[in-house]
Amino acid sequence: MERDRTDPSSRALSSQAQAVFGAGLGALVPAMFGAGWLGWGLGEAKAYNGLTGPAFGFTELFLFACSIYVLRKGRRLRKKYPAPLTSMQRATRKRFLLIVLIEFLAIALVSILANRLHRADLATDWCAMIVGLHFFPLATIFRAPHFGIIGVLMTLWCALCWVLFRANALVISVSLGTGILLWGSCVFTLLRARRIVRSLTASI
Protein backbone atom coordinates (compact mmCIF):
# COMPACT_ATOMS: atom_id res chain seq x y z
CA MET A 1 0.00 0.00 0.00
CA GLU A 2 1.45 3.37 -1.05
CA ARG A 3 2.15 5.78 1.76
CA ASP A 4 0.57 9.22 1.83
CA ARG A 5 3.33 11.73 1.06
CA THR A 6 1.73 14.27 3.38
CA ASP A 7 2.01 11.85 6.30
CA PRO A 8 4.83 12.87 8.71
CA SER A 9 6.27 9.36 8.79
CA SER A 10 6.34 9.26 4.99
CA ARG A 11 8.13 12.60 4.84
CA ALA A 12 10.66 11.32 7.38
CA LEU A 13 11.37 8.24 5.28
CA SER A 14 11.77 10.37 2.17
CA SER A 15 14.17 12.65 4.02
CA GLN A 16 16.25 9.69 5.21
CA ALA A 17 16.33 8.24 1.70
CA GLN A 18 17.60 11.57 0.39
CA ALA A 19 20.19 11.66 3.19
CA VAL A 20 21.53 8.24 2.14
CA PHE A 21 21.83 9.39 -1.46
CA GLY A 22 23.57 12.58 -0.36
CA ALA A 23 25.95 10.57 1.82
CA GLY A 24 26.86 8.47 -1.20
CA LEU A 25 27.84 11.58 -3.14
CA GLY A 26 29.52 13.02 -0.06
CA ALA A 27 31.69 9.91 0.21
CA LEU A 28 32.41 9.39 -3.49
CA VAL A 29 33.87 12.84 -4.16
CA PRO A 30 36.37 12.81 -1.23
CA ALA A 31 37.31 9.23 -2.13
CA MET A 32 38.30 10.28 -5.65
CA PHE A 33 39.97 13.59 -4.80
CA GLY A 34 41.63 12.05 -1.75
CA ALA A 35 43.17 9.42 -4.00
CA GLY A 36 44.45 12.16 -6.29
CA TRP A 37 46.10 14.15 -3.52
CA LEU A 38 47.48 11.13 -1.67
CA GLY A 39 48.70 9.48 -4.86
CA TRP A 40 50.44 12.68 -5.88
CA GLY A 41 52.13 12.99 -2.50
CA LEU A 42 53.32 9.39 -2.55
CA GLY A 43 54.65 9.89 -6.07
CA GLU A 44 56.53 13.08 -5.14
CA ALA A 45 57.98 11.28 -2.12
CA LYS A 46 58.95 8.32 -4.33
CA ALA A 47 57.24 6.13 -1.74
CA TYR A 48 55.66 3.60 -4.08
CA ASN A 49 56.95 0.07 -3.62
CA GLY A 50 55.65 -3.48 -3.47
CA LEU A 51 53.71 -2.68 -0.29
CA THR A 52 52.51 0.91 -0.55
CA GLY A 53 51.38 0.65 -4.18
CA PRO A 54 48.97 -2.26 -3.72
CA ALA A 55 47.81 -0.93 -0.33
CA PHE A 56 47.00 2.45 -1.87
CA GLY A 57 45.21 0.88 -4.83
CA PHE A 58 43.19 -1.52 -2.69
CA THR A 59 42.11 1.21 -0.27
CA GLU A 60 40.99 3.48 -3.08
CA LEU A 61 39.04 0.71 -4.80
CA PHE A 62 37.42 -0.25 -1.48
CA LEU A 63 36.35 3.32 -0.68
CA PHE A 64 35.15 3.85 -4.24
CA ALA A 65 33.13 0.62 -4.21
CA CYS A 66 31.56 1.43 -0.83
CA SER A 67 30.65 4.92 -2.01
CA ILE A 68 29.04 3.60 -5.19
CA TYR A 69 27.11 1.04 -3.15
CA VAL A 70 25.74 3.72 -0.82
CA LEU A 71 24.92 5.96 -3.78
CA ARG A 72 22.96 3.20 -5.51
CA LYS A 73 21.29 2.29 -2.22
CA GLY A 74 20.20 5.90 -1.87
CA ARG A 75 18.78 5.94 -5.39
CA ARG A 76 16.72 2.83 -4.71
CA LEU A 77 15.44 4.29 -1.46
CA ARG A 78 14.52 7.56 -3.18
CA LYS A 79 12.48 5.61 -5.73
CA LYS A 80 10.79 3.69 -2.94
CA TYR A 81 10.14 6.79 -0.84
CA PRO A 82 9.94 9.66 -3.34
CA ALA A 83 9.57 13.27 -2.35
CA PRO A 84 9.00 16.38 -4.48
CA LEU A 85 11.90 18.78 -4.94
CA THR A 86 11.32 21.64 -2.52
CA SER A 87 12.35 25.26 -2.90
CA MET A 88 14.86 24.76 -0.09
CA GLN A 89 16.51 21.89 -1.97
CA ARG A 90 16.68 24.01 -5.11
CA ALA A 91 18.31 26.81 -3.14
CA THR A 92 20.79 24.35 -1.63
CA ARG A 93 21.75 23.09 -5.07
CA LYS A 94 22.31 26.64 -6.33
CA ARG A 95 24.43 27.54 -3.32
CA PHE A 96 26.50 24.38 -3.79
CA LEU A 97 27.16 25.16 -7.44
CA LEU A 98 28.12 28.73 -6.51
CA ILE A 99 30.60 27.46 -3.90
CA VAL A 100 32.18 25.07 -6.42
CA LEU A 101 32.47 27.89 -8.99
CA ILE A 102 34.13 30.20 -6.47
CA GLU A 103 36.47 27.38 -5.43
CA PHE A 104 37.65 26.77 -8.99
CA LEU A 105 38.12 30.49 -9.64
CA ALA A 106 40.12 30.86 -6.42
CA ILE A 107 42.31 27.88 -7.32
CA ALA A 108 42.98 29.39 -10.74
CA LEU A 109 43.92 32.75 -9.19
CA VAL A 110 46.32 31.34 -6.57
CA SER A 111 47.92 29.11 -9.21
CA ILE A 112 48.60 32.17 -11.38
CA LEU A 113 49.96 34.07 -8.37
CA ALA A 114 52.27 31.22 -7.35
CA ASN A 115 53.52 30.99 -10.94
CA ARG A 116 54.26 34.73 -10.94
CA LEU A 117 56.23 34.24 -7.72
CA HIS A 118 58.06 31.24 -9.27
CA ARG A 119 56.88 29.10 -6.33
CA ALA A 120 55.04 26.09 -7.70
CA ASP A 121 55.15 24.56 -4.22
CA LEU A 122 52.99 27.39 -2.90
CA ALA A 123 50.37 26.62 -5.55
CA THR A 124 49.95 23.15 -4.04
CA ASP A 125 49.60 24.53 -0.52
CA TRP A 126 47.23 27.35 -1.45
CA CYS A 127 45.03 25.09 -3.59
CA ALA A 128 44.72 22.59 -0.74
CA MET A 129 43.92 25.43 1.64
CA ILE A 130 41.10 26.59 -0.64
CA VAL A 131 39.76 23.03 -0.69
CA GLY A 132 39.80 23.08 3.10
CA LEU A 133 38.06 26.46 3.29
CA HIS A 134 35.30 25.36 0.93
CA PHE A 135 34.20 22.78 3.50
CA PHE A 136 32.98 25.53 5.84
CA PRO A 137 30.02 26.67 3.70
CA LEU A 138 29.32 23.04 2.75
CA ALA A 139 28.98 22.18 6.43
CA THR A 140 26.27 24.81 6.70
CA ILE A 141 24.24 24.14 3.58
CA PHE A 142 24.32 20.34 3.98
CA ARG A 143 24.01 20.43 7.77
CA ALA A 144 27.08 18.22 8.08
CA PRO A 145 29.23 19.35 11.06
CA HIS A 146 32.01 16.92 10.17
CA PHE A 147 32.67 18.98 7.02
CA GLY A 148 33.50 21.91 9.29
CA ILE A 149 35.93 19.75 11.27
CA ILE A 150 37.62 18.57 8.06
CA GLY A 151 37.83 22.19 6.90
CA VAL A 152 39.51 23.30 10.13
CA LEU A 153 42.01 20.42 10.10
CA MET A 154 42.87 20.86 6.43
CA THR A 155 43.29 24.64 6.68
CA LEU A 156 45.45 24.38 9.79
CA TRP A 157 47.56 21.64 8.22
CA CYS A 158 48.20 23.73 5.09
CA ALA A 159 49.08 26.78 7.20
CA LEU A 160 51.48 24.71 9.32
CA CYS A 161 53.14 23.21 6.24
CA TRP A 162 53.47 26.71 4.73
CA VAL A 163 55.47 27.77 7.79
CA LEU A 164 57.59 24.65 8.21
CA PHE A 165 58.39 23.43 4.69
CA ARG A 166 59.54 24.67 1.30
CA ALA A 167 59.90 23.28 -2.21
CA ASN A 168 59.32 19.54 -2.61
CA ALA A 169 58.89 18.94 1.13
CA LEU A 170 55.96 21.39 1.12
CA VAL A 171 54.31 19.63 -1.82
CA ILE A 172 54.71 16.19 -0.25
CA SER A 173 53.47 17.15 3.21
CA VAL A 174 50.46 19.10 1.92
CA SER A 175 49.45 16.41 -0.58
CA LEU A 176 49.72 13.55 1.90
CA GLY A 177 47.87 15.40 4.65
CA THR A 178 45.10 16.57 2.34
CA GLY A 179 44.64 13.10 0.88
CA ILE A 180 44.46 11.46 4.29
CA LEU A 181 41.92 14.01 5.57
CA LEU A 182 39.73 13.60 2.49
CA TRP A 183 39.76 9.83 2.89
CA GLY A 184 38.92 10.32 6.56
CA SER A 185 35.91 12.40 5.51
CA CYS A 186 34.88 9.62 3.12
CA VAL A 187 35.04 6.96 5.85
CA PHE A 188 33.07 9.10 8.29
CA THR A 189 30.38 9.78 5.69
CA LEU A 190 30.08 6.08 4.86
CA LEU A 191 29.63 5.24 8.54
CA ARG A 192 27.01 8.01 8.80
CA ALA A 193 25.16 6.54 5.81
CA ARG A 194 25.20 3.14 7.49
CA ARG A 195 23.57 4.59 10.60
CA ILE A 196 20.90 6.30 8.51
CA VAL A 197 20.09 3.07 6.62
CA ARG A 198 19.79 1.16 9.89
CA SER A 199 17.51 3.84 11.32
CA LEU A 200 15.39 3.85 8.17
CA THR A 201 15.12 0.06 8.18
CA ALA A 202 14.09 0.05 11.83
CA SER A 203 11.36 2.63 11.20
CA ILE A 204 9.70 0.73 8.36
N, C-alpha and C positions, 0 to 999 in steps of 0.2 A: 504494500500500500504506500503510495507516494506521500511524503510528508508535506504539510502546509508550510510554504516558505515564510509566512508571516509568524509562524510559531517560534517562540524564543529558543526552544531546543533545536529547531531546524536551523535557525540562524547561527547558533553556536557551533553546530556541526559544520556548516558551510565555512565559518570563520576558521575553524581548526583545519579543514581541508586546504584552505588557501594558505594557512600558515605552514603546512607541510610542503606545499609546492614552493613557497617562498624560501623555505629552509633549503630545499634542493638547489635552487639557484644560488642562495647565499653560501652554500658549501662548494658548488662546482667552480665558481669564479675564483675564490681564493686557492682552490686546489690547483687550478691551471696556472694562475699567476705566481703562486708560491713555488711551483715547480720551475718556472722560468727564472725567478730570482735565485732560488737555491742552486739550480743547475748552473747558472752563470757564475755564482760564487765558487762552487766546487771546481768549475773549469778554470777560473782565474787562479785559484789556489793550487791547480794541478793535483787535486786530491782524488781523482778518479783512479780506482784500481779494481782488482778482482772482487773486493768486498763492497766498497762504497758505491760502485756503479750499479750492480744488481740490487743493492739495498735501496738506492734512490729510485730506480726504475720500478721496483715492486711497490714501494710506498706510494708513488704517484699513481700507478695503475689501481691500487687498492682504494685510495681516496677518490679517484675519478669514478671508479665503478660504484662505490657507495653513494656518491653524489648523484649519479645518474639513476640509481635505484630509488633514492628518495624523491628525485624529481618526477620519475614516472609514477611512483606511488601517489604523489601529490596530484598528478593529473587525473589518475583514476578516481581519487577521492573527490576531486572537484566535479567530475562528471556524475558521481553518485550523489553528491550533495551540492548542487549548483547554487550560485547566488548571483544576482544581477550586479553589474559593475556600478559602484556608487560614485558620486561626485568626489568623495574623499579619496577613493582609490585612483581616480583620474588625476586628481591634484598631486597625489603621491608619485605617480608615474612621471608627471611633468617635472616635479622637483628633482627626481632621481636623474632624469635625462639632463637637466640643467647642471646638476652637480658633476656628472660625467663630462659634459662639455667644458665646464670651467677647469676640471682636472686636466684634461688633455691640452687645453690652451696654456695652463700654467706650466705643464711639463715641457711644452714646446718653448716657452719663454725662458725658463731656467736652463734649458739645453743650449739655447742660443747664447745666453749670458756666459755660461761656463766655457763655451767654445771661444767667445771673445776674450776671456781671461786665460785661455790656453790651459784650462784645468778640467780635463775630461773626467777626472775622478770626482770633482764636485758635482758634475751633472748626475752621476749615479746617486750621490748622497741627497741632493736636492729633489730629484725625482721620487726617491723612496720616501722622503719627508712629505712631499705632496700627497703621495698615496696614503700615508699615515693620517694626514690632516683631513683627507676626504671622508675618513670613517666617522668623524664627529657629526656632520650633518646626517649621514646615513643612520647613525644610532638614533637620531631624533625621529626621522621620517618613517623608519621601519620599527621603531620602538624596540630596539635591540641593544640593551646596555653593553653587551660584550663587545660591540663594535667600538664603543667609546673607549673601552679598556685597551683594545688592540691599537686604536689610534694614539692613545697616550704612550703606550710602550714603544710603538714604532717611531713616533716623533722624538721621544727621548733618546732612543737608541741611535737614530740618525744624528741628533745633536751631539751626543757623546762621541760618536765616531768622527764627526767633523772636527772636534777638538783634539782627539787623541791620535788620529791617523792621517796619512797623506798618501797620494799616488795609489799604487796597486793595493796596499794594505787597506786603504779606505774603501776601495771598490769591493774587496773580498769581505771585509767585516760587515759593510752595509748590506750587501747582497745576501750573505748567509743569514744575518739577523732578520732581514725582511722576509725571506723565504720561510724561515722557521715560524715566524709570527703568523704569516698567512696560513700556513698549514695548521697551526694551532687554532686559528679562527675556524678553519674548515672542520676540524675534529669536534670543536665545541658545538658548532651548528648542527652537525650530524647527530650528536648526542641529544641536542635540543629537539630535533625532529623526531627522534626515537621516543622521547617522552611525550610529545604531542600525539603521536600515533597510538601509543598505549592509552593515553587519556581518552582519545576519540573512540578507540575500540571498547573501552570500559563503559562509555556513556551510551553506546548503541543498545 
